[in-house]
Amino acid sequence: MGNELVYDEPVAARSRVAFTEFRSSDDPMLRAWARFRSTLTTGPARVSAEVRPAPTAARRSGLWRLLATNNRELGRSFLLYGRFEVARSHVEQLQSDPDALTIEHVPGPSNGSRGWLILAADTPVMTCSRWYNSMSTGAFAAAGALAALRTAVLADAPDVSDASGRFRRRTSVATDATLS
């Protein structure tokens, strides 16, 4: 009685998928994503032969990022989406059959650097977010990202990046929750 402590079941910490909407093709984050993605497509001949150049954001476009519980980016979408609903639906589809996803390791732009792609039906769907110094650290990161994607919580609305590259918090669903 008095100062009783209440114990509640701990909530399992889970990774999350955040969606970002770009309103301009000059957005710094979009440009950085496109530059990094282009270095991944120059890897193995099999991958680069299947990959078309990243579309430009002449109109609104967006991507998704897989974030750890501490907000560290674990991976990001390989594709650029025209609408939030399409991006979210695609991630839900990937989560519905995670055993169909495979990891492909790719060489990086500098000697000894390594990266990875997650493939669905031999098509890239997710990329690493940085280069790794060894095959083993890259492989560990890829396996961790794939495991995190399985149970990640998906955001209900996109964050909007303005021309400066800064984020405005998520827009309300009723006012502007699409990437189109």
DAURHU-V875199 format. One record per residue. N is the residue number from 0. BURIAL is I if it has 9 or more other C-alpha atoms within 8 Angstrom, else O. Layout:
n->N burial->BURIAL
n->N burial->BURIAL
//
This chain:
n->0 burial->O
n->1 burial->O
n->2 burial->O
n->3 burial->O
n->4 burial->O
n->5 burial->O
n->6 burial->O
n->7 burial->O
n->8 burial->O
n->9 burial->O
n->10 burial->O
n->11 burial->O
n->12 burial->O
n->13 burial->I
n->14 burial->I
n->15 burial->I
n->16 burial->I
n->17 burial->I
n->18 burial->I
n->19 burial->I
n->20 burial->I
n->21 burial->I
n->22 burial->I
n->23 burial->I
n->24 burial->I
n->25 burial->O
n->26 burial->I
n->27 burial->I
n->28 burial->O
n->29 burial->I
n->30 burial->I
n->31 burial->O
n->32 burial->O
n->33 burial->I
n->34 burial->O
n->35 burial->O
n->36 burial->I
n->37 burial->I
n->38 burial->I
n->39 burial->I
n->40 burial->I
n->41 burial->O
n->42 burial->I
n->43 burial->I
n->44 burial->O
n->45 burial->O
n->46 burial->I
n->47 burial->I
n->48 burial->O
n->49 burial->O
n->50 burial->O
n->51 burial->O
n->52 burial->O
n->53 burial->O
n->54 burial->O
n->55 burial->O
n->56 burial->I
n->57 burial->O
n->58 burial->O
n->59 burial->I
n->60 burial->I
n->61 burial->I
n->62 burial->I
n->63 burial->I
n->64 burial->I
n->65 burial->I
n->66 burial->I
n->67 burial->I
n->68 burial->I
n->69 burial->O
n->70 burial->O
n->71 burial->O
n->72 burial->I
n->73 burial->I
n->74 burial->I
n->75 burial->I
n->76 burial->I
n->77 burial->I
n->78 burial->O
n->79 burial->I
n->80 burial->I
n->81 burial->I
n->82 burial->I
n->83 burial->I
n->84 burial->O
n->85 burial->I
n->86 burial->I
n->87 burial->I
n->88 burial->O
n->89 burial->O
n->90 burial->O
n->91 burial->O
n->92 burial->O
n->93 burial->I
n->94 burial->I
n->95 burial->O
n->96 burial->O
n->97 burial->I
n->98 burial->O
n->99 burial->O
n->100 burial->I
n->101 burial->O
n->102 burial->I
n->103 burial->O
n->104 burial->I
n->105 burial->I
n->106 burial->I
n->107 burial->I
n->108 burial->O
n->109 burial->O
n->110 burial->O
n->111 burial->O
n->112 burial->I
n->113 burial->I
n->114 burial->I
n->115 burial->I
n->116 burial->I
n->117 burial->I
n->118 burial->I
n->119 burial->I
n->120 burial->O
n->121 burial->O
n->122 burial->O
n->123 burial->I
n->124 burial->I
n->125 burial->I
n->126 burial->I
n->127 burial->I
n->128 burial->O
n->129 burial->O
n->130 burial->I
n->131 burial->I
n->132 burial->I
n->133 burial->I
n->134 burial->O
n->135 burial->O
n->136 burial->I
n->137 burial->I
n->138 burial->I
n->139 burial->O
n->140 burial->I
n->141 burial->I
n->142 burial->I
n->143 burial->O
n->144 burial->I
n->145 burial->I
n->146 burial->O
n->147 burial->I
n->148 burial->I
n->149 burial->O
n->150 burial->I
n->151 burial->I
n->152 burial->O
n->153 burial->O
n->154 burial->I
n->155 burial->O
n->156 burial->I
n->157 burial->I
n->158 burial->I
n->159 burial->I
n->160 burial->I
n->161 burial->I
n->162 burial->I
n->163 burial->O
n->164 burial->I
n->165 burial->O
n->166 burial->O
n->167 burial->I
n->168 burial->O
n->169 burial->O
n->170 burial->I
n->171 burial->O
n->172 burial->O
n->173 burial->O
n->174 burial->O
n->175 burial->O
n->176 burial->I
n->177 burial->O
n->178 burial->I
n->179 burial->O
//
